[in-house]
Every structure is written in structure tokens, then in C-alpha cells.
Amino acid sequence: MFVRLCSEHDAAEVVQETLMRAWRAMPRFRPTAKFSTWLFSIAHRETINVIRRRQKDQKDLRREQPINDEREESESGLLVEVWQIARDILDTGVFEIVWLRYAEDMEPKQIARVTGKSAVGVRVSLHRARQRLAEAIGESGPDSGVR
């Protein structure tokens, strides 16, 4: 969530609201469903709500975030830069799918339940996102400053 929101305050707000909504909705939780997927679905909707409220400001914040030279030299810095490139070139929904798959290690079926898309649609989005990222990174390299 923090990567998507770029703000500790907003991430904390989403977590708090997610837990409150989950608590209120607990009587409707189906024991046959996976709890983590259910909770991710609530968090997903809350995150989207926050992003919609401040979408213009979010784009400005992403452009203004400098990358520290020390981090660029380290492996984790490279990973941060790749995530920033992904966040900048992918649509919000596609970035979320990529994030859930690779950062949260969720399977396409779980991602489909969280996002409301079909499992096939999730796999297609992942494939296309990987292609776009490979083109963006391959053309310019992760150190080129593509944002």
C-alpha cells in the first residue's frame, strides 16, 4: 500500500479504515473463503478510494520524488527504481496487479478475487505489463532516469 500511496499517513489511514470495515463486515465473512484475500479486497477498495480522491496530487508527488544515488548503486536501490518505473508507465490498475503478484506474492486467482477481474484477465495484464517494462528498461536501462 505504501508504494501505491507514497505517503505513510495515507497508508496508515487505509490500514485503519480497512480494519474497521473488516471488523464491521465480519458477520458477512464466509468461512470457506480465504481471509487474506478478503482482507486484501477491502484494502484494495480503500486504496483506490484514496487514490481517486487525490489522483492529480499523486502524479505530481511521483514525479517529484528523487532517487538517492546511494540506493541506485545498491541492489535494493535498483529494485526501488524498477518499481518506480513500473508505477510511472503502467496504469494504476495494472500496476496494482503487478504489485500483488510480485511484491505480495499472490496467485492470479487471488488477484482476480481482490481486483474483481477474471484470472485470465489478470494473467493477460501481467504478460502485457512485463512486456512494457522490458521495453522501457531495455530501451533505456534502469539507470537512465525513465520515470
Number of C-alpha atoms within 10 A of each C-alpha: 19 13 14 19 20 14 14 12 11 17 20 13 15 24 17 14 16 21 15 12 15 18 11 10 11 10 8 8 14 10 7 6 9 11 12 11 17 17 16 18 21 21 23 17 15 21 23 17 13 16 18 11 11 11 14 10 10 18 13 10 14 16 11 9 10 8 13 9 9 8 14 16 11 11 10 11 16 15 14 16 20 20 18 21 18 24 21 16 16 17 11 15 12 18 20 20 24 27 21 20 18 10 11 11 12 17 14 21 15 22 26 20 15 22 19 12 14 15 17 12 13 23 19 12 17 19 12 14 20 14 12 15 17 13 12 18 17 10 11 12 13 18 12 9 10 17 16
